[in-house]
Structure formats: C-alpha cells, structure tokens
C-alpha cells in the first residue's frame, strides 16, 4: 500500500493513517499497529522538516517482509539520516533514537534520480 502526499505538516497524519490501515490489513496486532504509526510519524516528520522541496512531496509505502512489516518514506533530500546523541535540553532530535527501539532494522537508500528512501522493519509481538 502506498500514498503520495504534499510535503506539509498535515500530511504526517495521512502517512500515519495509511500505515495503521496497512498494518491492520496484514493482520498485525494493535500493539504493532501503534508501533508502526509511531515509526511512520517519525519518518514522515523527518521528511517534512529536513527534505521539503516544492512539488516533490513525500511518498510512503508499506509491505510485509521476513524482518517484520516495513515502512518506507521517500523524500527529496540526498542527506543521510543520522541518529543524534542524546541532548536532554534540545526540543527535537530524538526521533531516530526512539525509532531504533521500535524496529528490528532500518536504513536508507539514495536514489539515482535524487532524494532517498528511508525504511524501517517494525518489531512485532513475536520479536521479529
């Protein structure tokens, strides 16, 4: 299941809702649906905050894999996502660190046409 949305704050909810519907359709538990929605929110927020380019938008896609249900978010930036060191005073910057606790694995691929896709396999109740 996939969706293309404008690169704007209101689109983050659309991505989160897509992931929730898709994960339920895969038969995921409500806990896994919640984890997926949290991961989707982080990935979509990063795409909006750090990679917004007029006309490019954000693409989100979900699919099942042996590592667990996967979320992909495509954006216009060629910059690699970086997990930031914990800074208890900062108002932001902890999202990827939080996400790492909710997934079995994650990574990114730079696209030959520009931009990147960041993906994450969400942890499930059975540990995958």
C-alpha positions as CSV (number, residue, x, y, z in Angstrom):
1,X,0.0,0.0,0.0
2,X,1.4,3.4,-0.8
3,X,0.5,7.1,-0.8
4,X,1.9,10.3,-2.2
5,X,1.3,13.4,-0.1
6,X,2.3,17.1,-0.2
7,X,5.4,17.9,1.9
8,X,3.4,19.7,4.6
9,X,2.7,19.2,8.3
10,X,-0.9,18.0,7.7
11,X,0.4,15.1,5.6
12,X,2.1,13.4,8.6
13,X,-1.3,12.2,9.8
14,X,-2.1,10.8,6.3
15,X,1.0,8.8,6.4
16,X,0.4,7.6,9.9
17,X,-3.2,6.6,9.0
18,X,-2.0,4.7,5.9
19,X,0.4,2.7,8.0
20,X,-2.3,1.9,10.5
21,X,-4.7,0.6,7.9
22,X,-2.0,-1.3,6.0
23,X,-0.7,-3.0,9.2
24,X,-4.2,-4.0,10.2
25,X,-4.7,-5.4,6.7
26,X,-1.5,-7.5,7.3
27,X,-3.1,-8.9,10.4
28,X,-0.7,-7.1,12.8
29,X,-1.7,-6.8,16.5
30,X,-2.9,-3.4,17.8
31,X,0.5,-3.0,19.6
32,X,2.3,-3.5,16.3
33,X,-0.1,-1.1,14.6
34,X,0.7,1.5,17.3
35,X,4.5,1.0,16.9
36,X,4.1,1.3,13.1
37,X,2.2,4.5,13.4
38,X,4.9,5.9,15.7
39,X,7.6,5.0,13.3
40,X,5.7,6.4,10.4
41,X,5.2,9.6,12.2
42,X,8.9,10.0,12.8
43,X,9.9,9.2,9.3
44,X,7.2,11.4,7.7
45,X,8.1,14.3,10.2
46,X,11.8,14.0,9.2
47,X,10.9,14.1,5.5
48,X,8.8,17.2,6.1
49,X,11.3,19.0,8.3
50,X,14.5,18.2,6.6
51,X,13.7,17.4,2.9
52,X,10.7,19.5,1.9
53,X,11.1,20.5,-1.8
54,X,8.2,22.2,-3.6
55,X,6.5,19.8,-6.0
56,X,8.3,16.7,-4.8
57,X,6.1,15.6,-1.9
58,X,6.5,12.6,0.3
59,X,5.8,9.0,-0.7
60,X,5.1,6.4,1.9
61,X,4.8,2.6,1.3
62,X,4.2,-0.4,3.4
63,X,4.8,-4.1,2.8
64,X,5.5,-7.3,4.8
65,X,8.9,-8.9,5.0
66,X,10.7,-11.6,6.9
67,X,12.0,-8.9,9.2
68,X,8.5,-7.7,10.0
69,X,6.2,-5.1,8.4
70,X,8.2,-2.4,6.6
71,X,7.5,1.3,6.2
72,X,9.3,3.2,3.5
73,X,9.3,7.0,3.3
74,X,10.7,8.7,0.1
75,X,11.8,12.3,0.2
76,X,13.8,14.8,-1.9
77,X,16.9,15.0,0.3
78,X,20.2,13.3,-0.5
79,X,21.3,13.8,3.1
80,X,21.6,10.6,5.1
81,X,19.5,10.4,8.3
82,X,21.7,10.5,11.4
83,X,20.8,9.3,14.9
84,X,21.7,12.3,17.2
85,X,23.4,12.0,20.5
86,X,21.0,12.4,23.4
87,X,20.6,16.1,24.4
88,X,18.2,16.4,27.2
89,X,17.9,20.2,26.7
90,X,17.1,20.0,22.9
91,X,13.5,20.3,21.9
92,X,13.9,17.9,19.0
93,X,16.4,15.4,17.6
94,X,15.5,12.2,19.5
95,X,13.1,10.7,16.9
96,X,15.5,8.3,15.2
97,X,16.9,7.2,18.5
98,X,13.3,6.4,19.7
99,X,12.6,4.7,16.4
100,X,15.6,2.4,16.8
101,X,13.9,0.9,19.9
102,X,10.8,0.1,17.9
103,X,12.2,-1.6,14.8
104,X,14.2,-4.7,14.0
105,X,16.3,-2.9,11.5
106,X,16.3,0.3,9.4
107,X,18.3,2.0,6.8
108,X,18.2,4.3,3.7
109,X,19.0,4.2,0.0
110,X,20.0,7.2,-2.1
111,X,18.0,7.3,-5.3
112,X,19.8,7.8,-8.6
113,X,17.2,10.4,-9.6
114,X,17.8,12.4,-6.4
115,X,16.3,12.0,-3.0
116,X,16.3,8.9,-0.8
117,X,14.1,6.3,0.7
118,X,14.3,5.6,4.4
119,X,12.9,2.2,5.5
120,X,12.3,0.5,8.8
121,X,11.0,-3.0,9.7
122,X,8.8,-2.7,12.7
123,X,9.2,-5.0,15.7
124,X,6.3,-7.4,16.2
125,X,4.8,-9.2,19.2
126,X,6.7,-12.4,18.3
127,X,10.0,-10.5,18.4
128,X,10.6,-10.1,14.7
